Amino acid sequence: MKNFVHLIFTFFISTIAFWGALATRKDPWPCYAIAFGVWAIFLWRYQARSKRAAMKRQFEEYQFREYMRWRAYRERS
């Protein structure tokens, strides 16, 4: 859900920046920089969020394996 909200904000900001680039006749490059920069930031943060989620999932799997190992050890004793 958080990614969807970030995606909508990215669409909104980049659309406005692209429209600004179309309206600017002298120097549209700052608007292009803003539009593509917003997408770069979105992709960078998306990658960080997905990496963090994968690390959390991996840690929870590790905890579950350790718990099951402890339970098996306790049942044998």
Buried (B, 14 or more C-beta within 10 A) or exposed (E): EEEEEBEEEBEEBBEBBBEBBEEEEEEBEEBBEBBEEBBEEBEEBBEEEEEEEEEEEEEEEEEEEEEEEEEEEEEEE
